[in-house]
């Protein structure tokens, strides 16, 4: 398994998302490209609208001697303000500079007021569409108060102008209605954009949460594999060390070469078995654990064969299937305890009890200590320096179980329990 993943930061919308460093991500578009295309399309539509409105105004019918210069001047002024608006947007796209709120409001407000005032003349209602575009833009990108202010001023100006020129009721109400339509459409678009940004933030947060969950799952799996490999190696190497010590004692103290060869043969077989068990722990963790009673019986037979001490297994209660993690935790606890017994109480009998209860499944291993031999150290000391049963205890705690170990009356006892049917112990 590779080392823990490192995580970088990636900004999505307004949220910061964690992404594993080096992970392949979709190639992004050049910065501002999409916004530039959308802005170009918007200005193409506005320009076409300006031209179409001009054609409708000046080709729709003859204008009076006063209406013609006023309309021409108003149309030209709206075109000039549209050009200023376009330059402000172009500057923002190229340099990132944002025009001040006052400047933007003045430009768009000028378009709205001028077009609304002139549109009250007979046959020029279409000119109010320019004001509608300006109010819509204010509602989308400016503060709501500013958008409502521009709409109010333009609508009031159109009502005053209607009263001055004596416009009919349709014109009197039509221009303000066109302006309010632009305002409502802009506010609706603004709400949609806000909702889209919130959705992007939520999606970014969900992605961050999934990344953290994946990272936590990887770390948990690494810890589980580390515990499993440690347990296997501690058992195999501990038992192998005992055999090597016995062979050395036979060679140095008793000069019994024949028995030493037998012990070394057993040690070689144990080394092969340990290697196979390590490979099984690394590569075969995907498979299910054998039934608990069957596995304990096999371990008892191996212990008697290798170390000479008898192992008496008793099972109480109605056997029930356990989840693989719980069964494996009890198997590793028994394995560690049998190795401890071979080290600290060689050739002494070991009593193994397995009790299936309504709420817990309890495994107990007890062996008398050798005469004059100290107990195996502190509460969780083992042949590998005190970490084997500590690891077992951690494993059981993660499953909602418990582990106790200690010496009493010359007997070393280890008791492990796990919840029955996945229920946590009390």
VEXDREN-2710 file (C-alpha; in Angstrom, 1 decimal):
% VEXDREN-2710
k/r/px/py/pz
1/UNK/0.0/0.0/0.0
2/UNK/1.3/3.4/-0.8
3/UNK/1.8/6.2/1.7
4/UNK/-1.0/8.4/2.9
5/UNK/-2.4/10.7/0.3
6/UNK/-1.5/14.3/0.4
7/UNK/-4.1/16.9/-0.2
8/UNK/-4.1/20.2/-2.0
9/UNK/-6.6/23.0/-2.2
10/UNK/-8.9/23.7/-5.1
11/UNK/-11.3/26.5/-5.2
12/UNK/-14.8/25.9/-6.6
13/UNK/-17.1/28.9/-6.7
14/UNK/-16.7/30.4/-3.2
15/UNK/-15.8/27.2/-1.4
16/UNK/-12.4/25.6/-0.9
17/UNK/-12.3/21.9/-1.8
18/UNK/-9.6/19.4/-0.8
19/UNK/-8.3/17.3/-3.7
20/UNK/-5.5/14.7/-3.5
21/UNK/-2.3/16.2/-4.8
22/UNK/-1.4/14.8/-8.2
23/UNK/-5.0/13.6/-8.9
24/UNK/-6.0/14.1/-12.6
25/UNK/-8.5/16.8/-13.0
26/UNK/-10.4/18.0/-16.1
27/UNK/-8.4/20.5/-18.0
28/UNK/-10.0/23.9/-17.3
29/UNK/-10.8/26.5/-19.9
30/UNK/-8.5/29.5/-20.2
31/UNK/-9.3/32.0/-17.4
32/UNK/-12.2/34.3/-18.3
33/UNK/-12.9/32.6/-21.7
34/UNK/-16.4/31.5/-20.9
35/UNK/-17.2/34.9/-19.3
36/UNK/-15.8/36.6/-22.3
37/UNK/-17.9/34.6/-24.7
38/UNK/-21.1/35.2/-22.7
39/UNK/-20.3/38.9/-22.5
40/UNK/-19.7/39.1/-26.3
41/UNK/-23.0/37.3/-26.9
42/UNK/-24.8/39.7/-24.5
43/UNK/-23.4/42.7/-26.3
44/UNK/-24.3/41.3/-29.7
45/UNK/-27.9/41.0/-28.5
46/UNK/-27.9/44.5/-27.1
47/UNK/-26.4/46.0/-30.2
48/UNK/-28.9/44.2/-32.4
49/UNK/-31.7/45.4/-30.1
50/UNK/-30.4/49.0/-30.4
51/UNK/-30.3/48.8/-34.2
52/UNK/-33.8/47.2/-34.4
53/UNK/-35.3/49.8/-32.1
54/UNK/-33.7/52.6/-34.2
55/UNK/-35.1/51.2/-37.4
56/UNK/-38.6/50.9/-35.8
57/UNK/-38.4/54.5/-34.4
58/UNK/-37.1/56.3/-37.5
59/UNK/-38.6/54.1/-40.2
60/UNK/-42.0/53.7/-38.6
61/UNK/-43.4/57.0/-39.7
62/UNK/-42.6/60.7/-40.1
63/UNK/-41.8/62.6/-36.9
64/UNK/-42.8/66.1/-36.2
65/UNK/-40.4/69.1/-36.3
66/UNK/-39.9/68.9/-32.5
67/UNK/-40.1/65.1/-32.0
68/UNK/-37.4/64.4/-34.7
69/UNK/-34.5/66.3/-33.1
70/UNK/-35.5/65.3/-29.6
71/UNK/-35.8/61.6/-30.6
72/UNK/-32.6/61.7/-32.5
73/UNK/-30.7/63.3/-29.6
74/UNK/-32.2/60.8/-27.1
75/UNK/-31.4/57.9/-29.4
76/UNK/-27.8/59.1/-29.9
77/UNK/-27.4/59.7/-26.2
78/UNK/-28.6/56.2/-25.3
79/UNK/-26.1/54.8/-27.9
80/UNK/-23.3/56.8/-26.3
81/UNK/-24.2/55.5/-22.9
82/UNK/-24.4/52.0/-24.2
83/UNK/-20.9/52.4/-25.6
84/UNK/-19.6/53.7/-22.2
85/UNK/-21.3/50.7/-20.5
86/UNK/-19.5/48.4/-23.0
87/UNK/-16.1/50.0/-22.3
88/UNK/-16.6/49.5/-18.6
89/UNK/-17.4/45.8/-19.1
90/UNK/-14.4/45.4/-21.4
91/UNK/-12.1/47.0/-18.9
92/UNK/-13.5/44.7/-16.2
93/UNK/-12.9/41.6/-18.4
94/UNK/-9.3/42.5/-19.4
95/UNK/-7.9/43.9/-16.2
96/UNK/-10.2/42.7/-13.5
97/UNK/-11.0/46.3/-12.5
98/UNK/-14.7/46.8/-11.5
99/UNK/-16.4/50.1/-12.2
100/UNK/-17.7/51.9/-9.2
101/UNK/-21.3/51.4/-8.2
102/UNK/-22.0/55.1/-8.7
103/UNK/-20.6/55.2/-12.3
104/UNK/-22.5/52.1/-13.3
105/UNK/-25.7/53.3/-11.8
106/UNK/-25.3/56.7/-13.5
107/UNK/-24.8/55.1/-16.9
108/UNK/-27.6/52.6/-16.7
109/UNK/-29.9/55.1/-15.0
110/UNK/-29.3/57.6/-17.8
111/UNK/-30.3/55.0/-20.4
112/UNK/-33.4/54.1/-18.5
113/UNK/-34.6/57.7/-17.9
114/UNK/-33.8/59.1/-21.3
115/UNK/-35.5/56.2/-23.2
116/UNK/-38.5/56.2/-20.8
117/UNK/-39.1/60.0/-21.3
118/UNK/-38.8/59.9/-25.1
119/UNK/-40.9/56.7/-25.4
120/UNK/-44.1/58.4/-24.2
121/UNK/-44.4/60.2/-27.6
122/UNK/-46.9/58.6/-30.0
123/UNK/-45.3/55.7/-31.9
124/UNK/-42.1/55.6/-30.0
125/UNK/-43.0/53.1/-27.2
126/UNK/-40.5/50.6/-28.6
127/UNK/-37.7/53.0/-27.4
128/UNK/-38.6/52.0/-23.8
129/UNK/-37.0/48.6/-24.5
130/UNK/-33.6/50.3/-24.0
131/UNK/-34.7/51.3/-20.6
132/UNK/-35.9/47.8/-19.9
133/UNK/-32.5/46.4/-20.8
134/UNK/-30.8/48.9/-18.4
135/UNK/-33.1/48.1/-15.5
136/UNK/-32.7/44.4/-16.1
137/UNK/-28.9/44.8/-15.9
138/UNK/-29.2/46.8/-12.7
139/UNK/-31.4/44.1/-11.1
140/UNK/-29.0/41.4/-11.9
141/UNK/-25.6/42.9/-11.1
142/UNK/-26.2/45.9/-8.8
143/UNK/-27.6/46.2/-5.4
144/UNK/-31.4/45.8/-5.2
145/UNK/-31.8/49.3/-3.7
146/UNK/-30.0/50.8/-6.7
147/UNK/-32.1/48.8/-9.1
148/UNK/-35.3/49.8/-7.5
149/UNK/-34.1/53.5/-7.4
150/UNK/-33.3/53.5/-11.1
151/UNK/-36.7/51.9/-11.9
152/UNK/-38.5/54.4/-9.7
153/UNK/-36.8/57.4/-11.3
154/UNK/-37.4/56.2/-14.8
155/UNK/-41.0/55.3/-14.2
156/UNK/-41.6/58.7/-12.5
157/UNK/-39.9/60.5/-15.4
158/UNK/-42.1/58.6/-17.9
159/UNK/-45.3/59.6/-16.0
160/UNK/-44.3/63.2/-15.9
161/UNK/-43.4/63.2/-19.6
162/UNK/-46.7/61.5/-20.3
163/UNK/-48.6/64.2/-18.5
164/UNK/-46.7/67.0/-20.4
165/UNK/-47.3/65.6/-23.9
166/UNK/-50.8/64.3/-23.0
167/UNK/-50.1/60.7/-23.8
168/UNK/-53.0/58.2/-23.9
169/UNK/-53.6/55.7/-21.1
170/UNK/-51.9/52.8/-23.0
171/UNK/-48.7/54.8/-23.2
172/UNK/-49.0/56.2/-19.7
173/UNK/-49.1/52.6/-18.3
174/UNK/-47.2/50.8/-21.0
175/UNK/-43.8/52.4/-20.4
176/UNK/-43.7/51.7/-16.6
177/UNK/-45.0/48.2/-17.2
178/UNK/-42.1/47.5/-19.6
179/UNK/-39.6/48.8/-17.1
180/UNK/-41.1/46.8/-14.2
181/UNK/-41.0/43.7/-16.5
182/UNK/-37.3/44.2/-16.9
183/UNK/-36.9/44.7/-13.2
184/UNK/-38.7/41.5/-12.3
185/UNK/-36.9/39.4/-14.9
186/UNK/-33.6/40.7/-13.6
187/UNK/-34.5/40.0/-9.9
188/UNK/-35.5/36.5/-10.9
189/UNK/-32.3/35.9/-12.7
190/UNK/-30.4/37.3/-9.7
191/UNK/-32.1/34.8/-7.4
192/UNK/-31.4/32.0/-9.8
193/UNK/-27.7/32.9/-9.9
194/UNK/-27.6/33.1/-6.1
195/UNK/-29.2/29.6/-5.9
196/UNK/-26.7/28.3/-8.4
197/UNK/-23.8/29.7/-6.3
198/UNK/-25.2/28.1/-3.2
199/UNK/-25.6/24.8/-5.0
200/UNK/-22.0/25.0/-6.1
201/UNK/-20.9/25.6/-2.6
202/UNK/-22.9/22.7/-1.3
203/UNK/-21.5/20.4/-4.0
204/UNK/-18.0/21.6/-3.1
205/UNK/-18.6/20.9/0.5
206/UNK/-20.0/17.4/-0.3
207/UNK/-16.9/16.7/-2.4
208/UNK/-14.7/17.8/0.4
209/UNK/-16.6/15.5/2.8
210/UNK/-16.3/12.6/0.4
211/UNK/-12.6/13.2/0.1
212/UNK/-12.1/13.3/3.9
213/UNK/-14.2/10.1/4.2
214/UNK/-12.0/8.4/1.5
215/UNK/-8.9/9.6/3.3
216/UNK/-10.2/8.3/6.7
217/UNK/-11.2/4.9/5.1
218/UNK/-7.6/4.6/3.6
219/UNK/-6.1/5.4/7.0
220/UNK/-8.4/2.9/8.8
221/UNK/-7.5/0.2/6.3
222/UNK/-3.8/0.9/6.7
223/UNK/-4.1/0.6/10.5
224/UNK/-6.1/-2.6/10.1
225/UNK/-3.5/-4.1/7.8
226/UNK/-0.7/-3.0/10.1
227/UNK/-2.4/-4.7/13.1
228/UNK/-3.0/-7.8/11.2
229/UNK/0.6/-8.1/9.9
230/UNK/1.9/-7.3/13.3
231/UNK/-0.2/-10.0/15.0
232/UNK/0.9/-12.6/12.4
233/UNK/4.6/-11.8/12.6
234/UNK/4.6/-11.5/16.4
235/UNK/3.1/-15.0/16.7
236/UNK/5.3/-16.6/14.1
237/UNK/8.5/-15.0/15.1
238/UNK/7.8/-15.4/18.8
239/UNK/7.2/-19.2/18.4
240/UNK/10.2/-19.4/16.1
241/UNK/12.4/-17.7/18.7
242/UNK/11.4/-20.3/21.3
243/UNK/12.4/-23.2/19.0
244/UNK/15.7/-21.6/18.3
245/UNK/16.4/-21.1/22.0
246/UNK/15.6/-24.8/22.6
247/UNK/17.9/-25.9/19.8
248/UNK/20.7/-23.7/21.1
249/UNK/20.3/-25.2/24.6
250/UNK/20.3/-28.7/23.2
251/UNK/23.6/-28.0/21.3
252/UNK/25.4/-26.1/24.0
253/UNK/24.2/-27.6/27.3
254/UNK/23.4/-31.2/26.3
255/UNK/25.3/-31.7/23.1
256/UNK/22.2/-33.6/21.8
257/UNK/22.6/-33.0/18.1
258/UNK/19.8/-35.3/17.1
259/UNK/17.1/-33.6/19.2
260/UNK/18.6/-30.2/18.1
261/UNK/18.0/-31.2/14.5
262/UNK/14.5/-32.2/15.2
263/UNK/13.8/-28.8/16.9
264/UNK/15.4/-27.0/14.0
265/UNK/13.2/-29.0/11.6
266/UNK/10.2/-27.9/13.5
267/UNK/11.5/-24.3/13.5
268/UNK/11.9/-24.5/9.7
269/UNK/8.4/-25.7/9.3
270/UNK/7.2/-22.9/11.6
271/UNK/9.0/-20.3/9.5
272/UNK/7.4/-21.7/6.4
273/UNK/4.0/-21.6/8.1
274/UNK/4.6/-18.1/9.3
275/UNK/5.5/-16.9/5.8
276/UNK/2.3/-18.5/4.4
277/UNK/0.3/-17.0/7.2
278/UNK/1.8/-13.5/6.5
279/UNK/1.0/-13.9/2.8
280/UNK/-2.6/-14.9/3.8
281/UNK/-2.9/-11.9/6.0
282/UNK/-1.8/-9.5/3.2
283/UNK/-3.5/-11.1/0.2
284/UNK/-6.3/-13.1/1.6
285/UNK/-8.0/-10.7/4.0
286/UNK/-10.8/-10.5/1.4
287/UNK/-11.9/-14.0/2.2
288/UNK/-14.1/-15.0/5.2
289/UNK/-12.6/-16.3/8.4
290/UNK/-13.2/-20.0/9.2
291/UNK/-15.7/-20.8/12.0
292/UNK/-14.3/-19.7/15.3
293/UNK/-14.5/-23.0/17.0
294/UNK/-12.8/-24.7/14.1
295/UNK/-10.0/-22.2/14.1
296/UNK/-9.4/-22.5/17.8
297/UNK/-9.3/-26.3/17.6
298/UNK/-6.7/-26.1/14.8
299/UNK/-4.6/-23.6/16.9
300/UNK/-4.8/-25.9/20.0
301/UNK/-3.5/-28.8/18.0
302/UNK/-0.7/-26.8/16.5
303/UNK/0.3/-25.6/20.0
304/UNK/0.4/-29.1/21.4
305/UNK/2.4/-30.3/18.5
306/UNK/5.0/-27.6/18.6
307/UNK/5.3/-26.8/22.3
308/UNK/4.2/-30.0/24.1
309/UNK/1.7/-28.4/26.5
310/UNK/-1.9/-29.7/26.3
311/UNK/-4.6/-27.3/25.3
312/UNK/-8.2/-28.0/26.6
313/UNK/-10.9/-26.2/24.6
314/UNK/-14.4/-25.9/26.0
315/UNK/-17.4/-24.3/24.3
316/UNK/-20.4/-23.1/26.2
317/UNK/-23.7/-21.8/24.8
318/UNK/-25.2/-22.0/21.4
319/UNK/-22.6/-21.2/18.7
320/UNK/-23.6/-18.4/16.4
321/UNK/-21.9/-16.8/13.4
322/UNK/-19.8/-13.7/14.1
323/UNK/-18.9/-10.9/11.7
324/UNK/-15.4/-11.6/10.2
325/UNK/-13.8/-8.7/12.0
326/UNK/-15.0/-9.9/15.4
327/UNK/-14.0/-13.6/14.8
328/UNK/-10.6/-12.5/13.5
329/UNK/-10.0/-10.4/16.7
330/UNK/-10.7/-13.4/18.9
331/UNK/-8.5/-15.6/16.8
332/UNK/-5.6/-13.2/17.0
333/UNK/-6.1/-12.8/20.8
334/UNK/-5.9/-16.6/21.2
335/UNK/-2.9/-16.8/18.9
336/UNK/-1.1/-14.1/20.9
337/UNK/-2.0/-15.7/24.3
338/UNK/-0.8/-19.2/23.2
339/UNK/2.5/-17.7/22.1
340/UNK/2.8/-16.0/25.4
341/UNK/2.1/-19.3/27.2
342/UNK/4.8/-21.1/25.2
343/UNK/7.2/-18.4/26.2
344/UNK/6.5/-17.9/29.9
345/UNK/5.0/-21.4/30.8
346/UNK/6.6/-23.9/28.5
347/UNK/4.9/-27.4/28.4
348/UNK/2.2/-26.2/30.9
349/UNK/-1.4/-26.9/30.1
350/UNK/-3.6/-24.1/28.7
351/UNK/-7.3/-23.9/29.2
352/UNK/-9.3/-22.2/26.4
353/UNK/-12.9/-21.3/27.0
354/UNK/-15.4/-20.0/24.5
355/UNK/-18.8/-18.8/25.7
356/UNK/-21.6/-17.7/23.5
357/UNK/-23.9/-15.4/25.4
358/UNK/-27.0/-13.5/24.5
359/UNK/-25.1/-10.1/24.3
360/UNK/-21.4/-11.1/24.2
361/UNK/-19.1/-13.8/23.0
362/UNK/-16.3/-14.3/25.5
363/UNK/-12.9/-16.0/25.0
364/UNK/-10.8/-16.9/28.0
365/UNK/-7.3/-18.4/28.0
366/UNK/-5.6/-19.4/31.3
367/UNK/-2.3/-21.1/32.0
368/UNK/-0.3/-21.7/35.1
369/UNK/3.0/-19.8/35.3
370/UNK/6.2/-21.8/35.5
371/UNK/7.6/-22.4/39.0
372/UNK/9.4/-19.2/40.0
373/UNK/8.8/-17.6/36.7
374/UNK/7.6/-14.0/36.8
375/UNK/4.3/-13.1/35.1
376/UNK/4.6/-11.8/31.5
377/UNK/5.1/-8.2/32.7
378/UNK/2.5/-5.5/32.8
379/UNK/-1.2/-6.1/32.0
380/UNK/-0.6/-6.4/28.2
381/UNK/3.1/-7.4/28.0
382/UNK/3.9/-10.0/25.4
383/UNK/6.9/-11.7/23.8
384/UNK/7.4/-8.9/21.3
385/UNK/7.9/-6.2/23.8
386/UNK/4.4/-5.4/25.1
387/UNK/2.5/-4.4/22.0
388/UNK/0.7/-7.6/20.9
389/UNK/-2.1/-7.6/23.4
390/UNK/-2.2/-3.9/23.3
391/UNK/-3.0/-4.1/19.6
392/UNK/-5.6/-6.7/20.4
393/UNK/-7.2/-4.5/23.0
394/UNK/-7.3/-1.6/20.4
395/UNK/-8.8/-3.9/17.8
396/UNK/-11.5/-5.1/20.3
397/UNK/-12.3/-1.6/21.4
398/UNK/-12.9/-0.6/17.8
399/UNK/-15.4/-3.4/17.6
400/UNK/-17.1/-2.5/20.9
401/UNK/-15.4/-5.3/22.8
402/UNK/-13.1/-5.5/25.8
403/UNK/-9.8/-7.2/26.7
404/UNK/-8.4/-7.9/30.2
405/UNK/-5.2/-9.7/31.2
406/UNK/-3.4/-10.4/34.4
407/UNK/-1.9/-12.9/36.9
408/UNK/-3.8/-14.2/39.9
409/UNK/-2.9/-17.2/42.1
410/UNK/-0.1/-18.3/39.9
411/UNK/-2.3/-18.3/36.8
412/UNK/-2.1/-15.9/33.9
413/UNK/-5.6/-15.2/32.4
414/UNK/-6.6/-13.3/29.3
415/UNK/-10.2/-12.6/28.7
416/UNK/-11.6/-11.1/25.5
417/UNK/-15.2/-10.3/24.6
418/UNK/-17.0/-9.0/21.5
419/UNK/-20.6/-8.0/21.0
420/UNK/-22.9/-10.8/19.8
421/UNK/-24.7/-10.0/16.5
422/UNK/-22.9/-6.7/16.2
423/UNK/-24.5/-5.2/19.3
424/UNK/-22.0/-3.2/21.5
425/UNK/-21.2/-4.5/24.9
426/UNK/-22.5/-2.8/28.0
END
